[in-house]
Amino acid sequence: MRSLRQILYSEFAAGRSWFDWLFLLTGVLVQIVVFTIQPNNIVSVVSGIAGIISVILCAQGKISTFLFGFIQISTYLYLSLVERLYAEVGVNVFYFCSQCYAIFVWLRHYHTTESRSTELMPRCLGKRFALLIAILTLIASLVAGWLLQRYTDDSQPWLDAFTTIPALVAQILLMFAYREQWILWLIVDILSVIMWARAGNWCLFAQYLFWCVNCLYGWNNWSKKECINC
């Protein structure tokens, strides 16, 4: 039975290269600099910093990603309500619930290395299943965009839909530790960069821009590990 100190060391320090630390520091500094230059709601920078730390920990396969994820989701819900992005509100409620379940799923696939660093062992989708998911995601996004445009006062219905439906699917893939999640997250993050730039929230703009880079970082990290069902 490992002590709390060993667990914290494993989650936040063990097995990290100088690049991992530099990448994390850069992400946090970007949020601070953007907020200093273009002050917005203080909730934005809190959400941004928590989000940066969360996605980097996810890219490194650390279960502590969910701790910062809960902070980011709670603050992002508030910001989405302020901007009347109703699909974003809905998807973040789903994120909150799914993360509770994801913790237990990830624990089943955790692996302790010789260096005592604990990390996730990823899973992989087959090509046919991945194609089916892509087609269904596109269709659902088109339907959601039409519904938001026709029946709500959503300020950006199509971007809202195309950042929400793929994000729902990506979150399910994350929940079950599939590495293909990073492809969907990249699409979501690129569209979110545009959405929050149009909304004029530069802290979230910077967060999603950094998340685009983190998707490549995450895909690279998860691709280096042997998938447990490939």
N, C-alpha and C positions, 0 to 999 in steps of 0.2 A: 504494500500500500504506500503510494507516494505521498509525501508531505505537500502542503499547500505551496510552500516555497519552490519545491521541485516542479509542481504543475505550472506555476506562474513563469518559472524560468523556461520551461519547455515551450510554453505558448508564445512568450514575448521576446525571448533572447536566443535560445538554442538553435543552431543550424542555420543562422542567417549570415549571408555574406555582406561585405561592405556595400555592394550594390543594393541589396535589399534595404539596408538602413538608409542609404542615400535616397532611394526611391520614395520611402515613407516620409522622410524629412522634406523632400521636395514637394510632395503632395500637400502636406500641412502648411508649408510656407506659402505656397501658391494661394491657398485660401486666405491666409492672414494678410498677404500683400494686396490681394484683390479687394478685401473688405476695407483695408486702410485707404486705398485709392478711391474706391467707389462704395462708401458706407451704405448699407441697406439695413433691413431688419436684422437684429442681432441673432435671431433664430436661424437666419440663413447661414451664417458662418459656423454656428454650432452644428447645424445639419451637415454642412459641407465637410468640416473636419472629422466628424464621426463617420460620415460616409466614406471619406478617403481611407481612414484607418480600417474600416470594416472590409472594403473590397480588396485591400492589399492583403489583409489576413486571410481572406477567402482565397485569393490567388496563391497564397502560400500553404493552403490546405489546413488552416488552423481553426478549430472550433470556436475560439474566442471572437471570431468574426461576428457571431450572433449577438454578443454583448453590445458592441458598438452599432450593430445593425438595428437593435431595438431603439437606441437613441436616435439614430438617423431617421428611422421610419416615423417615430412620434413627431419629430420636428417637421419633417417633410409633409406629413398629413396637414398640419396647420398651414403651411405655406401654399399647398395645393388648394385648400379651401379659400384662402385669401384671393388667389388668382382665378377662382371658379373653374378649376380643372378637375371635373367630377370623376372622370375615368381614373385619373391619378389617385384621387381619394380612395376609390374602390379597390384599386390594385394594391395600395399600401395597407389597407385593412387585411387583404389576403396575405400580404407579406408577413404581417405581424403574426397571424394565426399559423401560417405555414412554417415560420421559423421555429415556433415552439415544437412542432413535430420533427423538423429537420435536425434539431439537436440530437434526438434519439437515433435517427437514421445515421447520422455522421459518426456517432459513437460506436456503432456496429462495424464501421469500416476504418476506424482509427488504427494506426500502426506505430509502435515505438521502435525507433532505430537504435543502433548501438550507441549513438551519441546522446541518447535519452531524449531526442527531439520527437515529439508526437505529431503525426501528420496524417492527412486523409489519403486513402488509396482510392483513386477515381474509377469510375465505370465508363463504358463507351456504348454509343448507339450503333446499330447496324445501318448500312447505307440506305436500305429501303425504308426502314422506320424513320430515319432522319428526313428523307424526302417527303414521306407522308406527313410528318409533323410540320414541315415547311409549308406545304400546300394548305393544310388546315388552318395554320396560323395566318396566312395571307387572306384566306376567305373570311375568317372571323374578324380580322382587322378591318376589312372593307365594310362588313355588315355593321360593326361597332361605330365606324366613322359616319356612316349614313344615319344611324339612329341618333347619334349625338348631334349631328347637324340639324336633323329634322325635329327632334323632340326636346332639346335643351338649349340653354343660352350659353353653352360652352364656348369660351373665347377662341379656342383653336381645336375644333372637333376632330379634324383628320390627323393632325400631329398627336393629339391626345390619344386617339384610338391606336395609332401605329406605334406609340410608345407604351401602350398599356397591354394589348393582347400579346405581343411578343414577350413582354416582360413577365406576364403571367406564366407563359410556357417556360421561359428561362428559369423562373423561380422554382417551378416543379422539377426541372432538370437539376437545378442546384440542390434542391431538397433531397434528391436521390443520388447526388454526387456524380452526375454525368458531365464529362468534360465539354461536350458540345454546347453547353450553356453559354460558353464564352462567345460563340459566334452570334447568338441571339442578343446577348448583352451588348455587343459592339454595335449592332443595328439600332437597338434601343437608345444607346448613349449618344450616337451620332444625331439621331432625330431629336433627342432631348436637348442637345447643345443648341439646336436651332430654335426649339420651343421656348427655352428660358432666355435666349438672347432676344427674342421677340417680346417676351414678357418684361425685359429690362432688369432681370435679377442676375447680376454678374457673379455673385458668389456661387449660385447653382450652375451658371454657365461654366465657370472655371472647374467646378466639381465634375460635371459631366465630361468636359474636355479631358480632364485627367483620367476619368474612368475609361475613356476610349483607349488611352495608352495602357491602362491597367488590364483591359481585356486581352491585349496582345501579351502582356506580362503573364497573366493567368493562364492563357492557352499554352504558352511556352512551358511554364512550370508544370502544368498538369500533363502535358504531352511527354515530359521526361520520365514520368512514373509509369510503371506497368499497370495497365487496367486490369481489374480483378475479374472481368467477364469478357475479355477479348482473346 
